[in-house]
């Protein structure tokens, strides 16, 4: 199973909110989101343009993928499973993501 191994504080800065990917460091003043509140990259400090509806949906999808540590193909598979289940697709997707073993271990406090 693949996993993102790059700088995780950059992901928080890109999403514009703390995702708590580094645990205690995100609470401390050493968090890069606190020190640099603008998005990473060459054009990060410029004024932000208003996002389209597609852009908002994409940002929310990327945020969900980054919080749960799931890559695109696995996320797509979870989405297809959620669409096949009866009920609200969004709620079904969150239930499937919350049932993952790594997430359960994290929520119980066994892992940082």
Sine and cosine of phi, psi and omega as CSV:
sin_phi,cos_phi,sin_psi,cos_psi,sin_omega,cos_omega
0.00,0.00,0.80,-0.60,-0.02,-1.00
-0.98,0.21,0.33,-0.94,-0.05,-1.00
-0.45,-0.89,0.56,-0.83,0.04,-1.00
-0.96,0.28,0.80,-0.60,-0.04,-1.00
-0.89,-0.45,0.14,0.99,-0.02,-1.00
-0.99,0.17,-0.16,-0.99,-0.01,-1.00
-0.92,0.38,0.89,-0.45,-0.10,-0.99
-0.98,0.19,-0.42,0.91,0.04,-1.00
-0.93,0.37,-0.44,0.90,0.06,-1.00
-0.90,0.45,-0.58,0.82,0.01,-1.00
-0.91,0.41,-0.66,0.75,0.05,-1.00
-0.87,0.48,-0.69,0.72,-0.01,-1.00
-0.91,0.42,-0.61,0.79,0.00,-1.00
-0.91,0.41,-0.64,0.77,-0.03,-1.00
-0.98,0.19,-0.30,0.95,0.04,-1.00
0.99,0.16,0.29,0.96,0.05,-1.00
-0.42,-0.91,0.35,-0.94,0.02,-1.00
-0.97,0.25,0.81,-0.58,0.03,-1.00
-0.99,-0.16,-0.07,1.00,0.00,-1.00
0.81,0.59,0.73,0.68,0.03,-1.00
-0.99,0.15,-0.28,0.96,-0.02,-1.00
-0.93,-0.37,0.20,0.98,0.07,-1.00
0.94,0.34,-0.86,-0.51,-0.09,-1.00
-0.91,0.41,-0.48,0.88,-0.02,-1.00
-0.89,0.45,-0.53,0.85,0.00,-1.00
-0.93,0.36,-0.37,0.93,0.01,-1.00
-1.00,0.08,-0.48,0.88,-0.08,-1.00
-0.98,0.20,0.27,-0.96,0.05,-1.00
-0.95,0.32,-0.11,0.99,0.03,-1.00
-0.98,0.20,-0.09,1.00,-0.01,-1.00
-0.89,0.45,0.73,-0.69,-0.05,-1.00
-0.93,0.37,-0.37,0.93,0.06,-1.00
-0.93,0.38,-0.56,0.83,0.05,-1.00
-0.95,0.31,-0.66,0.75,-0.05,-1.00
-0.96,0.26,-0.65,0.76,-0.02,-1.00
-0.77,-0.64,0.99,-0.13,-0.08,-1.00
-0.99,0.13,0.09,1.00,-0.03,-1.00
-0.98,-0.17,0.36,-0.93,0.00,-1.00
-0.91,0.42,0.45,-0.89,0.01,-1.00
-0.96,0.27,0.29,-0.96,0.07,-1.00
0.94,-0.34,0.07,-1.00,-0.10,-1.00
-0.91,0.41,-0.59,0.81,-0.08,-1.00
-0.96,-0.26,0.42,0.91,-0.09,-1.00
-0.93,0.37,-0.59,0.81,-0.09,-1.00
-0.99,0.13,-0.16,0.99,-0.02,-1.00
-0.95,0.30,0.27,-0.96,0.00,-1.00
-0.90,0.44,0.67,-0.75,-0.04,-1.00
-0.99,0.15,0.72,-0.69,0.07,-1.00
-0.99,0.12,0.37,-0.93,0.03,-1.00
-0.94,0.34,0.74,-0.67,-0.01,-1.00
-0.98,0.19,0.54,-0.84,0.11,-0.99
-0.97,0.23,0.08,-1.00,0.02,-1.00
-0.91,0.42,-0.61,0.79,0.07,-1.00
-0.89,0.45,-0.67,0.75,0.01,-1.00
-0.89,0.46,-0.64,0.77,0.05,-1.00
-0.90,0.44,-0.70,0.72,0.02,-1.00
-0.89,0.46,-0.66,0.75,0.00,-1.00
-0.91,0.42,-0.68,0.74,0.02,-1.00
-0.88,0.47,-0.67,0.74,0.00,-1.00
-0.92,0.40,-0.63,0.78,0.03,-1.00
-0.90,0.43,-0.70,0.71,0.00,-1.00
-0.90,0.44,-0.63,0.78,0.01,-1.00
-0.89,0.45,-0.69,0.72,0.01,-1.00
-0.90,0.44,-0.68,0.74,0.03,-1.00
-0.88,0.47,-0.64,0.77,-0.06,-1.00
-0.97,0.26,-0.58,0.81,0.03,-1.00
-0.90,0.44,-0.69,0.73,-0.06,-1.00
-1.00,-0.04,-0.08,1.00,0.06,-1.00
0.93,0.37,0.61,0.79,-0.05,-1.00
-0.94,-0.34,0.66,-0.75,0.05,-1.00
-1.00,0.06,0.07,-1.00,-0.19,-0.98
-0.89,0.46,-0.74,0.67,-0.07,-1.00
-0.92,0.39,-0.62,0.78,0.03,-1.00
-0.93,0.38,-0.62,0.78,0.04,-1.00
-0.90,0.43,-0.65,0.76,0.02,-1.00
-0.89,0.46,-0.63,0.77,0.03,-1.00
-0.90,0.43,-0.68,0.73,0.05,-1.00
-0.89,0.46,-0.62,0.79,0.01,-1.00
-0.91,0.41,-0.66,0.75,0.04,-1.00
-0.90,0.44,-0.63,0.77,0.05,-1.00
-0.90,0.43,-0.65,0.76,-0.01,-1.00
-0.92,0.39,-0.56,0.83,0.03,-1.00
-0.93,0.37,-0.54,0.84,-0.01,-1.00
-0.97,0.24,-0.39,0.92,-0.01,-1.00
-0.97,0.24,0.52,-0.85,0.05,-1.00
-0.95,0.30,0.55,-0.83,0.02,-1.00
0.95,-0.32,-0.25,-0.97,-0.03,-1.00
-0.96,0.29,0.79,-0.61,-0.07,-1.00
-0.91,0.42,-0.66,0.76,-0.02,-1.00
-0.90,0.44,-0.69,0.73,0.03,-1.00
-0.92,0.40,-0.63,0.78,0.03,-1.00
-0.89,0.46,-0.64,0.77,0.01,-1.00
-0.89,0.45,-0.70,0.71,0.02,-1.00
-0.90,0.43,-0.60,0.80,0.05,-1.00
-0.89,0.45,-0.68,0.73,0.01,-1.00
-0.90,0.44,-0.65,0.76,0.00,-1.00
-0.94,0.35,-0.59,0.81,0.01,-1.00
-0.95,0.31,-0.39,0.92,-0.01,-1.00
-0.99,0.14,-0.12,0.99,0.00,-1.00
-0.89,0.46,0.59,-0.81,-0.08,-1.00
-0.88,0.47,-0.67,0.74,-0.01,-1.00
-0.90,0.43,-0.56,0.83,0.01,-1.00
-0.96,0.29,-0.63,0.78,0.02,-1.00
-0.90,0.44,-0.69,0.73,0.03,-1.00
-0.89,0.47,-0.64,0.77,0.02,-1.00
-0.92,0.40,-0.69,0.72,-0.03,-1.00
-0.92,0.39,-0.54,0.84,0.02,-1.00
-0.97,0.25,-0.22,0.98,0.05,-1.00
1.00,-0.01,0.21,0.98,0.03,-1.00
-0.98,0.18,-0.36,0.93,-0.02,-1.00
-0.81,-0.59,0.49,-0.87,-0.01,-1.00
-0.95,0.30,0.00,0.00,0.00,0.00
